[in-house]
Amino acid sequence: MTTRRTLVVGNWKMHGSRARNAELLAAILAAAPGAAELAVCAPFPYLADAAAALSGSALALGAQDCSAHAEGAYTGEVSAAMLAEIGCRYVIVGHSERRAQHGESDGLVAQKAQAALAHGLTPIVCVGETLLQREHGQTGAVVGRQLAAVIGQLGERIGAIVLAYEPVWAIGTGRTASPQQAQEVHALLRAQLQAAMGTAAAQVRILYGGSVKPDNAATLFAQPDIDGGLIGGASLKAADFVAIARAAT
Ligand code: 13P
C-alpha cells in the first residue's frame, strides 16, 4: 500500500535578507495548511535564524547543499553534521544549478547524499535533463544515470532519500513540464527505484520542480507518481507558496 505524504519544499536559492525571511516565514506559518508536509531551504547564513523562527512549528528546515566530507580543510564548505546541529531536516543535493555552475558530478552528488544520511539529514536528490538532451530523446538515459550513481553509493539506503525531478529547461523559465511529461519521467524513476529496492520503492517520494506555480500545482500533484514539489521562485512569495501547499492537500 502506498502511504506517501505529499511534500512541498521551497528552495530560496540565493535570495532573502534577515528582515525579508522573517516576514516570509511569519506569513507562511500563519497560513500554511496542516495536511501537507512543508519545508523551506534557506541560504546557509540564515539557517540559524530560520530554525529559531520555525521551532515548534510543522514547517521543516533544509539547506541547499552540503559537503561530501565529514570535516577537515575544505574552505567554504559546510558539513551535513553542521546542518543537522543547526536544525535542518533536509538538504538539497545535486541541484542542476550546482551541477552546471560548480561542475558537480554524479559521483560527488551521490557522496553528498551519503554524507547527509550519515548525519541524520534527508537528502533531496535532484535529477533532470537539459532541453538539448530532451530534444535528443536522452531524458530517460540522463536521469537514469544520475539516479544510478546515487543507488550505487547508497545501496539499500536509497529508500531514505527524497528524489526530485527538475527538468533544467523548466527551472526559472516559466515553462513547466506538462503533468504527462513529468509523470512519464517520475514513473521511470520509480521503476528504477523498484528494480533497486523492490516494492519499498512505493514509499519513496518523488517531487517535481520547475516553474511550479499556484495555477499548475494541483494538476502536477494529481499525477500518480508526483508526490509534491520543489519550488523556486514561487516559494519567495508567501501567498504563492501557501497556495501551492494547499494544492498538495
Ligand atoms: P523555479 O520554481 O523558480 O522554476 O525553480 C525550480 C527549482 O530549481 C527548485 O529547486
py3Dmol code that shows the C-alpha trace and the ligand (Angstrom):
import py3Dmol

protein = """\
ATOM      1  CA  MET A   1       0.000   0.000   0.000  1.00  0.00           C
ATOM      2  CA  THR A   2       1.173   3.481  -0.801  1.00  0.00           C
ATOM      3  CA  THR A   3       1.343   5.907   2.075  1.00  0.00           C
ATOM      4  CA  ARG A   4       3.382   8.709   0.583  1.00  0.00           C
ATOM      5  CA  ARG A   5       2.641  12.028   2.220  1.00  0.00           C
ATOM      6  CA  THR A   6       2.893  14.973  -0.140  1.00  0.00           C
ATOM      7  CA  LEU A   7       5.924  17.161   0.478  1.00  0.00           C
ATOM      8  CA  VAL A   8       6.289  20.745  -0.697  1.00  0.00           C
ATOM      9  CA  VAL A   9       9.757  22.268  -0.358  1.00  0.00           C
ATOM     10  CA  GLY A  10      10.733  25.861  -1.016  1.00  0.00           C
ATOM     11  CA  ASN A  11      14.211  26.386  -2.426  1.00  0.00           C
ATOM     12  CA  TRP A  12      15.007  30.017  -1.752  1.00  0.00           C
ATOM     13  CA  LYS A  13      18.275  29.810  -3.704  1.00  0.00           C
ATOM     14  CA  MET A  14      20.402  32.954  -3.141  1.00  0.00           C
ATOM     15  CA  HIS A  15      17.553  35.224  -2.130  1.00  0.00           C
ATOM     16  CA  GLY A  16      16.495  36.893   1.088  1.00  0.00           C
ATOM     17  CA  SER A  17      17.647  39.004   3.981  1.00  0.00           C
ATOM     18  CA  ARG A  18      17.050  38.665   7.683  1.00  0.00           C
ATOM     19  CA  ALA A  19      14.086  41.032   7.506  1.00  0.00           C
ATOM     20  CA  ARG A  20      12.559  39.521   4.366  1.00  0.00           C
ATOM     21  CA  ASN A  21      12.987  35.974   5.628  1.00  0.00           C
ATOM     22  CA  ALA A  22      11.341  36.783   8.956  1.00  0.00           C
ATOM     23  CA  GLU A  23       8.395  38.302   7.147  1.00  0.00           C
ATOM     24  CA  LEU A  24       8.109  35.429   4.701  1.00  0.00           C
ATOM     25  CA  LEU A  25       8.268  32.733   7.393  1.00  0.00           C
ATOM     26  CA  ALA A  26       5.744  34.501   9.602  1.00  0.00           C
ATOM     27  CA  ALA A  27       3.322  34.779   6.678  1.00  0.00           C
ATOM     28  CA  ILE A  28       3.772  31.116   5.729  1.00  0.00           C
ATOM     29  CA  LEU A  29       3.361  29.951   9.321  1.00  0.00           C
ATOM     30  CA  ALA A  30       0.194  31.986   9.701  1.00  0.00           C
ATOM     31  CA  ALA A  31      -1.462  30.479   6.644  1.00  0.00           C
ATOM     32  CA  ALA A  32       0.101  27.098   5.896  1.00  0.00           C
ATOM     33  CA  PRO A  33      -2.333  24.181   5.749  1.00  0.00           C
ATOM     34  CA  GLY A  34      -1.640  21.318   8.098  1.00  0.00           C
ATOM     35  CA  ALA A  35      -2.136  18.340   5.814  1.00  0.00           C
ATOM     36  CA  ALA A  36       0.874  18.559   3.521  1.00  0.00           C
ATOM     37  CA  GLU A  37       4.420  18.336   4.793  1.00  0.00           C
ATOM     38  CA  LEU A  38       6.286  21.587   4.153  1.00  0.00           C
ATOM     39  CA  ALA A  39       9.907  22.682   4.276  1.00  0.00           C
ATOM     40  CA  VAL A  40      11.987  25.680   3.279  1.00  0.00           C
ATOM     41  CA  CYS A  41      15.626  25.527   2.215  1.00  0.00           C
ATOM     42  CA  ALA A  42      17.332  28.772   3.195  1.00  0.00           C
ATOM     43  CA  PRO A  43      20.834  30.078   2.406  1.00  0.00           C
ATOM     44  CA  PHE A  44      23.461  28.982   4.947  1.00  0.00           C
ATOM     45  CA  PRO A  45      23.794  32.279   6.878  1.00  0.00           C
ATOM     46  CA  TYR A  46      20.065  32.352   7.627  1.00  0.00           C
ATOM     47  CA  LEU A  47      19.599  28.779   8.767  1.00  0.00           C
ATOM     48  CA  ALA A  48      20.028  29.508  12.461  1.00  0.00           C
ATOM     49  CA  ASP A  49      17.548  32.396  12.315  1.00  0.00           C
ATOM     50  CA  ALA A  50      15.097  30.256  10.371  1.00  0.00           C
ATOM     51  CA  ALA A  51      15.498  27.358  12.805  1.00  0.00           C
ATOM     52  CA  ALA A  52      14.548  29.694  15.659  1.00  0.00           C
ATOM     53  CA  ALA A  53      11.575  31.102  13.757  1.00  0.00           C
ATOM     54  CA  LEU A  54      10.326  27.607  12.886  1.00  0.00           C
ATOM     55  CA  SER A  55      10.939  25.974  16.227  1.00  0.00           C
ATOM     56  CA  GLY A  56       7.836  24.194  17.462  1.00  0.00           C
ATOM     57  CA  SER A  57       6.131  24.559  14.065  1.00  0.00           C
ATOM     58  CA  ALA A  58       5.356  21.875  11.492  1.00  0.00           C
ATOM     59  CA  LEU A  59       7.417  23.683   8.843  1.00  0.00           C
ATOM     60  CA  ALA A  60      10.748  21.896   8.439  1.00  0.00           C
ATOM     61  CA  LEU A  61      14.074  23.449   7.584  1.00  0.00           C
ATOM     62  CA  GLY A  62      16.555  22.446   4.924  1.00  0.00           C
ATOM     63  CA  ALA A  63      19.788  23.628   3.344  1.00  0.00           C
ATOM     64  CA  GLN A  64      20.620  23.877  -0.339  1.00  0.00           C
ATOM     65  CA  ASP A  65      23.867  21.925  -0.417  1.00  0.00           C
ATOM     66  CA  CYS A  66      26.338  20.149   1.838  1.00  0.00           C
ATOM     67  CA  SER A  67      29.886  18.897   1.659  1.00  0.00           C
ATOM     68  CA  ALA A  68      30.627  15.287   0.790  1.00  0.00           C
ATOM     69  CA  HIS A  69      33.261  15.357   3.551  1.00  0.00           C
ATOM     70  CA  ALA A  70      32.679  14.919   7.269  1.00  0.00           C
ATOM     71  CA  GLU A  71      35.142  17.623   8.325  1.00  0.00           C
ATOM     72  CA  GLY A  72      38.539  18.991   7.503  1.00  0.00           C
ATOM     73  CA  ALA A  73      40.398  21.516   5.395  1.00  0.00           C
ATOM     74  CA  TYR A  74      37.598  22.334   2.931  1.00  0.00           C
ATOM     75  CA  THR A  75      37.424  26.117   2.873  1.00  0.00           C
ATOM     76  CA  GLY A  76      33.952  27.428   2.208  1.00  0.00           C
ATOM     77  CA  GLU A  77      32.211  24.092   2.614  1.00  0.00           C
ATOM     78  CA  VAL A  78      29.524  23.223   5.151  1.00  0.00           C
ATOM     79  CA  SER A  79      29.167  19.715   6.523  1.00  0.00           C
ATOM     80  CA  ALA A  80      25.993  17.718   6.929  1.00  0.00           C
ATOM     81  CA  ALA A  81      26.715  17.458  10.668  1.00  0.00           C
ATOM     82  CA  MET A  82      26.733  21.253  10.956  1.00  0.00           C
ATOM     83  CA  LEU A  83      23.404  21.459   9.166  1.00  0.00           C
ATOM     84  CA  ALA A  84      21.895  18.802  11.406  1.00  0.00           C
ATOM     85  CA  GLU A  85      23.169  20.567  14.507  1.00  0.00           C
ATOM     86  CA  ILE A  86      21.632  23.867  13.443  1.00  0.00           C
ATOM     87  CA  GLY A  87      18.228  22.235  13.000  1.00  0.00           C
ATOM     88  CA  CYS A  88      17.982  21.134   9.377  1.00  0.00           C
ATOM     89  CA  ARG A  89      15.981  18.063   8.464  1.00  0.00           C
ATOM     90  CA  TYR A  90      16.602  18.216   4.711  1.00  0.00           C
ATOM     91  CA  VAL A  91      19.409  19.142   2.367  1.00  0.00           C
ATOM     92  CA  ILE A  92      19.151  19.540  -1.392  1.00  0.00           C
ATOM     93  CA  VAL A  93      21.986  17.803  -3.234  1.00  0.00           C
ATOM     94  CA  GLY A  94      22.729  17.790  -6.941  1.00  0.00           C
ATOM     95  CA  HIS A  95      20.574  20.756  -7.890  1.00  0.00           C
ATOM     96  CA  SER A  96      21.118  21.415 -11.599  1.00  0.00           C
ATOM     97  CA  GLU A  97      22.477  24.873 -10.799  1.00  0.00           C
ATOM     98  CA  ARG A  98      25.248  23.245  -8.778  1.00  0.00           C
ATOM     99  CA  ARG A  99      25.849  20.554 -11.371  1.00  0.00           C
ATOM    100  CA  ALA A 100      26.102  23.188 -14.126  1.00  0.00           C
ATOM    101  CA  GLN A 101      27.756  26.092 -12.322  1.00  0.00           C
ATOM    102  CA  HIS A 102      30.005  24.181  -9.931  1.00  0.00           C
ATOM    103  CA  GLY A 103      30.806  21.139 -12.022  1.00  0.00           C
ATOM    104  CA  GLU A 104      29.253  18.684  -9.571  1.00  0.00           C
ATOM    105  CA  SER A 105      29.470  15.164 -10.964  1.00  0.00           C
ATOM    106  CA  ASP A 106      27.008  12.330 -10.451  1.00  0.00           C
ATOM    107  CA  GLY A 107      29.579  10.704  -8.172  1.00  0.00           C
ATOM    108  CA  LEU A 108      30.013  13.773  -5.997  1.00  0.00           C
ATOM    109  CA  VAL A 109      26.260  14.226  -5.695  1.00  0.00           C
ATOM    110  CA  ALA A 110      25.969  10.598  -4.574  1.00  0.00           C
ATOM    111  CA  GLN A 111      28.670  11.157  -1.928  1.00  0.00           C
ATOM    112  CA  LYS A 112      26.842  14.239  -0.678  1.00  0.00           C
ATOM    113  CA  ALA A 113      23.649  12.216  -0.369  1.00  0.00           C
ATOM    114  CA  GLN A 114      25.551   9.644   1.659  1.00  0.00           C
ATOM    115  CA  ALA A 115      27.086  12.317   3.906  1.00  0.00           C
ATOM    116  CA  ALA A 116      23.630  13.760   4.522  1.00  0.00           C
ATOM    117  CA  LEU A 117      22.167  10.384   5.508  1.00  0.00           C
ATOM    118  CA  ALA A 118      25.147   9.641   7.741  1.00  0.00           C
ATOM    119  CA  HIS A 119      24.259  12.705   9.808  1.00  0.00           C
ATOM    120  CA  GLY A 120      20.533  12.142  10.026  1.00  0.00           C
ATOM    121  CA  LEU A 121      19.514  14.512   7.248  1.00  0.00           C
ATOM    122  CA  THR A 122      17.194  13.558   4.419  1.00  0.00           C
ATOM    123  CA  PRO A 123      18.860  14.395   1.120  1.00  0.00           C
ATOM    124  CA  ILE A 124      16.610  15.769  -1.593  1.00  0.00           C
ATOM    125  CA  VAL A 125      18.471  14.434  -4.614  1.00  0.00           C
ATOM    126  CA  CYS A 126      17.817  16.376  -7.819  1.00  0.00           C
ATOM    127  CA  VAL A 127      17.970  14.875 -11.287  1.00  0.00           C
ATOM    128  CA  GLY A 128      16.970  16.349 -14.629  1.00  0.00           C
ATOM    129  CA  GLU A 129      17.816  16.748 -18.275  1.00  0.00           C
ATOM    130  CA  THR A 130      18.641  19.835 -20.330  1.00  0.00           C
ATOM    131  CA  LEU A 131      16.494  20.924 -23.243  1.00  0.00           C
ATOM    132  CA  LEU A 132      19.071  19.622 -25.704  1.00  0.00           C
ATOM    133  CA  GLN A 133      19.094  16.239 -24.011  1.00  0.00           C
ATOM    134  CA  ARG A 134      15.289  16.091 -24.123  1.00  0.00           C
ATOM    135  CA  GLU A 135      15.254  17.049 -27.777  1.00  0.00           C
ATOM    136  CA  HIS A 136      17.702  14.251 -28.474  1.00  0.00           C
ATOM    137  CA  GLY A 137      15.498  11.739 -26.693  1.00  0.00           C
ATOM    138  CA  GLN A 138      18.021  11.298 -23.881  1.00  0.00           C
ATOM    139  CA  THR A 139      15.806  12.213 -20.913  1.00  0.00           C
ATOM    140  CA  GLY A 140      15.446   8.676 -19.583  1.00  0.00           C
ATOM    141  CA  ALA A 141      19.132   7.905 -20.007  1.00  0.00           C
ATOM    142  CA  VAL A 142      20.257  11.123 -18.289  1.00  0.00           C
ATOM    143  CA  VAL A 143      18.043  10.907 -15.227  1.00  0.00           C
ATOM    144  CA  GLY A 144      18.663   7.156 -15.094  1.00  0.00           C
ATOM    145  CA  ARG A 145      22.421   7.701 -14.983  1.00  0.00           C
ATOM    146  CA  GLN A 146      22.081  10.411 -12.318  1.00  0.00           C
ATOM    147  CA  LEU A 147      19.904   8.194 -10.115  1.00  0.00           C
ATOM    148  CA  ALA A 148      22.057   5.104 -10.732  1.00  0.00           C
ATOM    149  CA  ALA A 149      25.065   6.886  -9.211  1.00  0.00           C
ATOM    150  CA  VAL A 150      23.118   7.507  -6.012  1.00  0.00           C
ATOM    151  CA  ILE A 151      21.752   3.956  -5.910  1.00  0.00           C
ATOM    152  CA  GLY A 152      25.297   2.664  -6.417  1.00  0.00           C
ATOM    153  CA  GLN A 153      26.556   4.728  -3.497  1.00  0.00           C
ATOM    154  CA  LEU A 154      23.695   4.165  -1.061  1.00  0.00           C
ATOM    155  CA  GLY A 155      22.615   0.621  -1.820  1.00  0.00           C
ATOM    156  CA  GLU A 156      19.614  -0.323   0.300  1.00  0.00           C
ATOM    157  CA  ARG A 157      19.596   3.080   1.956  1.00  0.00           C
ATOM    158  CA  ILE A 158      18.312   4.592  -1.280  1.00  0.00           C
ATOM    159  CA  GLY A 159      14.843   4.322   0.254  1.00  0.00           C
ATOM    160  CA  ALA A 160      15.735   7.056   2.753  1.00  0.00           C
ATOM    161  CA  ILE A 161      16.101   9.821   0.172  1.00  0.00           C
ATOM    162  CA  VAL A 162      13.617  12.187  -1.359  1.00  0.00           C
ATOM    163  CA  LEU A 163      14.075  12.343  -5.111  1.00  0.00           C
ATOM    164  CA  ALA A 164      13.312  15.461  -7.158  1.00  0.00           C
ATOM    165  CA  TYR A 165      12.859  15.555 -10.912  1.00  0.00           C
ATOM    166  CA  GLU A 166      13.754  19.011 -12.110  1.00  0.00           C
ATOM    167  CA  PRO A 167      13.997  19.348 -15.892  1.00  0.00           C
ATOM    168  CA  VAL A 168      16.647  22.024 -16.411  1.00  0.00           C
ATOM    169  CA  TRP A 169      14.606  23.667 -19.171  1.00  0.00           C
ATOM    170  CA  ALA A 170      11.703  24.229 -16.783  1.00  0.00           C
ATOM    171  CA  ILE A 171      13.675  25.891 -13.980  1.00  0.00           C
ATOM    172  CA  GLY A 172      13.066  29.608 -13.665  1.00  0.00           C
ATOM    173  CA  THR A 173      11.790  29.737 -17.237  1.00  0.00           C
ATOM    174  CA  GLY A 174       8.071  29.814 -16.623  1.00  0.00           C
ATOM    175  CA  ARG A 175       7.949  26.778 -18.910  1.00  0.00           C
ATOM    176  CA  THR A 176       6.761  23.884 -16.801  1.00  0.00           C
ATOM    177  CA  ALA A 177       6.758  20.252 -17.839  1.00  0.00           C
ATOM    178  CA  SER A 178       3.226  19.153 -18.605  1.00  0.00           C
ATOM    179  CA  PRO A 179       1.754  16.843 -15.976  1.00  0.00           C
ATOM    180  CA  GLN A 180       2.084  13.995 -18.531  1.00  0.00           C
ATOM    181  CA  GLN A 181       5.724  14.785 -19.324  1.00  0.00           C
ATOM    182  CA  ALA A 182       6.562  14.924 -15.631  1.00  0.00           C
ATOM    183  CA  GLN A 183       4.601  11.775 -14.762  1.00  0.00           C
ATOM    184  CA  GLU A 184       6.361   9.860 -17.526  1.00  0.00           C
ATOM    185  CA  VAL A 185       9.774  10.628 -16.021  1.00  0.00           C
ATOM    186  CA  HIS A 186       8.575  10.060 -12.448  1.00  0.00           C
ATOM    187  CA  ALA A 187       7.306   6.625 -13.463  1.00  0.00           C
ATOM    188  CA  LEU A 188      10.706   5.803 -14.982  1.00  0.00           C
ATOM    189  CA  LEU A 189      12.446   6.892 -11.787  1.00  0.00           C
ATOM    190  CA  ARG A 190      10.023   4.854  -9.667  1.00  0.00           C
ATOM    191  CA  ALA A 191      10.674   1.790 -11.832  1.00  0.00           C
ATOM    192  CA  GLN A 192      14.422   2.248 -11.395  1.00  0.00           C
ATOM    193  CA  LEU A 193      13.993   2.505  -7.622  1.00  0.00           C
ATOM    194  CA  GLN A 194      11.838  -0.590  -7.693  1.00  0.00           C
ATOM    195  CA  ALA A 195      14.497  -2.525  -9.577  1.00  0.00           C
ATOM    196  CA  ALA A 196      16.995  -1.491  -6.884  1.00  0.00           C
ATOM    197  CA  MET A 197      14.940  -1.954  -3.732  1.00  0.00           C
ATOM    198  CA  GLY A 198      11.771  -3.836  -4.599  1.00  0.00           C
ATOM    199  CA  THR A 199       8.274  -2.878  -3.518  1.00  0.00           C
ATOM    200  CA  ALA A 200       9.543  -0.465  -0.847  1.00  0.00           C
ATOM    201  CA  ALA A 201      10.169   1.930  -3.754  1.00  0.00           C
ATOM    202  CA  ALA A 202       6.482   2.743  -3.489  1.00  0.00           C
ATOM    203  CA  GLN A 203       7.308   4.672  -0.289  1.00  0.00           C
ATOM    204  CA  VAL A 204       9.945   6.983  -1.814  1.00  0.00           C
ATOM    205  CA  ARG A 205       8.707  10.475  -2.515  1.00  0.00           C
ATOM    206  CA  ILE A 206       9.486  11.910  -5.916  1.00  0.00           C
ATOM    207  CA  LEU A 207       8.992  15.673  -6.136  1.00  0.00           C
ATOM    208  CA  TYR A 208       8.618  17.686  -9.303  1.00  0.00           C
ATOM    209  CA  GLY A 209      10.418  21.038  -9.648  1.00  0.00           C
ATOM    210  CA  GLY A 210      10.484  23.603 -12.419  1.00  0.00           C
ATOM    211  CA  SER A 211       8.146  26.606 -12.644  1.00  0.00           C
ATOM    212  CA  VAL A 212       5.578  25.169 -10.224  1.00  0.00           C
ATOM    213  CA  LYS A 213       3.019  27.909  -9.569  1.00  0.00           C
ATOM    214  CA  PRO A 214      -0.336  28.088  -7.783  1.00  0.00           C
ATOM    215  CA  ASP A 215      -2.159  27.590 -11.095  1.00  0.00           C
ATOM    216  CA  ASN A 216      -0.350  24.431 -12.212  1.00  0.00           C
ATOM    217  CA  ALA A 217       0.464  22.759  -8.889  1.00  0.00           C
ATOM    218  CA  ALA A 218      -2.767  20.805  -8.422  1.00  0.00           C
ATOM    219  CA  THR A 219      -2.649  19.036 -11.796  1.00  0.00           C
ATOM    220  CA  LEU A 220       1.022  18.171 -11.339  1.00  0.00           C
ATOM    221  CA  PHE A 221       0.467  16.830  -7.814  1.00  0.00           C
ATOM    222  CA  ALA A 222      -2.523  14.790  -9.029  1.00  0.00           C
ATOM    223  CA  GLN A 223      -0.237  12.554 -11.105  1.00  0.00           C
ATOM    224  CA  PRO A 224       0.210   9.109  -9.557  1.00  0.00           C
ATOM    225  CA  ASP A 225       3.995   9.329  -9.160  1.00  0.00           C
ATOM    226  CA  ILE A 226       4.312  13.031  -8.322  1.00  0.00           C
ATOM    227  CA  ASP A 227       4.483  13.351  -4.548  1.00  0.00           C
ATOM    228  CA  GLY A 228       4.925  17.078  -4.154  1.00  0.00           C
ATOM    229  CA  GLY A 229       7.095  19.882  -5.410  1.00  0.00           C
ATOM    230  CA  LEU A 230      10.425  21.632  -5.141  1.00  0.00           C
ATOM    231  CA  ILE A 231       9.534  25.267  -5.573  1.00  0.00           C
ATOM    232  CA  GLY A 232      11.931  28.037  -6.557  1.00  0.00           C
ATOM    233  CA  GLY A 233      10.566  31.473  -7.462  1.00  0.00           C
ATOM    234  CA  ALA A 234       7.078  30.903  -6.094  1.00  0.00           C
ATOM    235  CA  SER A 235       8.470  29.920  -2.681  1.00  0.00           C
ATOM    236  CA  LEU A 236       9.597  33.519  -2.139  1.00  0.00           C
ATOM    237  CA  LYS A 237       6.016  34.773  -2.062  1.00  0.00           C
ATOM    238  CA  ALA A 238       4.100  33.556   0.965  1.00  0.00           C
ATOM    239  CA  ALA A 239       0.727  33.634  -0.786  1.00  0.00           C
ATOM    240  CA  ASP A 240       2.027  31.557  -3.700  1.00  0.00           C
ATOM    241  CA  PHE A 241       3.869  29.050  -1.526  1.00  0.00           C
ATOM    242  CA  VAL A 242       0.819  28.592   0.681  1.00  0.00           C
ATOM    243  CA  ALA A 243      -1.442  28.211  -2.365  1.00  0.00           C
ATOM    244  CA  ILE A 244       0.885  25.520  -3.714  1.00  0.00           C
ATOM    245  CA  ALA A 245       0.868  23.824  -0.312  1.00  0.00           C
ATOM    246  CA  ARG A 246      -2.941  23.861  -0.414  1.00  0.00           C
ATOM    247  CA  ALA A 247      -2.880  22.271  -3.838  1.00  0.00           C
ATOM    248  CA  ALA A 248      -0.951  19.421  -2.227  1.00  0.00           C
ATOM    249  CA  THR A 249      -3.637  18.630   0.329  1.00  0.00           C
TER     250      THR A 249
END
"""
ligand_1 = """\
10
13P
P 11.563 27.596 -10.205
O 10.364 27.163 -9.419
O 11.908 29.047 -9.979
O 11.437 27.240 -11.653
O 12.815 26.781 -9.637
C 12.734 25.407 -9.508
C 13.906 24.939 -8.750
O 15.024 24.962 -9.229
C 13.691 24.444 -7.383
O 14.828 23.819 -6.889
"""
view = py3Dmol.view(width=600, height=400)
view.addModel(protein, "pdb")
view.setStyle({"model": 0}, {"cartoon": {"style": "trace"}})
view.addModel(ligand_1, "xyz")
view.setStyle({"model": 1}, {"stick": {}})
view.zoomTo()
view.show()
